[in-house]
Amino acid sequence: MPHPYIIAIDGPAASGKSTLGRRLAECLGYLFFDTGVMYRAVTWVTLQRGVAVTNEPAVTQLAETVQIDIRPPSIEDGRACDVLADGIDITWEIRTPEVERNVSPVSVYRGVRQALASQQRRIGMRGKVVMVGRDIGTVVLPEADLKIYLDASAEERARRRYTEVIKRGEKADYEEILAGVRMRDEIDSTRAFSPLRAAADAVILDSDKLNADEVFAKAEDLCR
Ligand code: DC
């Protein structure tokens, strides 16, 4: 039986979507596309230009005009890909706490979502892709052949984020990270346009009870 041509993975922040998507894409020889980096790139440009994140028309205009490029990694520093905004490498800049705090409010805007989703859809419809996000199975690629919704409790996701930050040698506060995860869940799942939710035909995997290898094994089974 052929493998699914388009694979959508959705789920809340830090549920392990990127880890799973990256491994699955590598195993199938597909393109891995983490759509969250696009929302992060728009947020970074907004902050960098001194535009208020509350200024919806200005943020939308930036989303419509900024040239976001995602390319294979040019440096071996743990990155999955290079992320460029108007030719500037912002791969790590989009992971800062400031971007982290502001990305959910930016991704609420309808015009921002429309601008980014149409680019994502164009890439996804070429097929042989594992696309990761919040609304891939519901809005961006509803025709995906396989939809996975990866869930985990806020506490477990905060614990993973905390470990990641500590591993990078940076300081972290678990309670602060947990509060941030909860805030993003709330904004992502209650927004009016394409809120975070599982598609009716998605397979739900709960990574509270499964480690990364077990999640991958289940997803691999689903692909067969
Ligand atoms: O997956 P991530 O943490 O990098 O995503 C960053 C933010 O982008 C997240 O708070 C919600 C938003 N996002 C979205 O609204 N839709 C997507 N398809 C991907 C991300």
Boltz pocket constraint, residues with backbone or C-beta under 6 A from the ligand:
constraints:
  - pocket:
      binder: B
      contacts: [[A, 13], [A, 14], [A, 35], [A, 36], [A, 37], [A, 39], [A, 40], [A, 103], [A, 104], [A, 107], [A, 132], [A, 133], [A, 134], [A, 135], [A, 136], [A, 184], [A, 188], [A, 194]]
      max_distance: 6.0
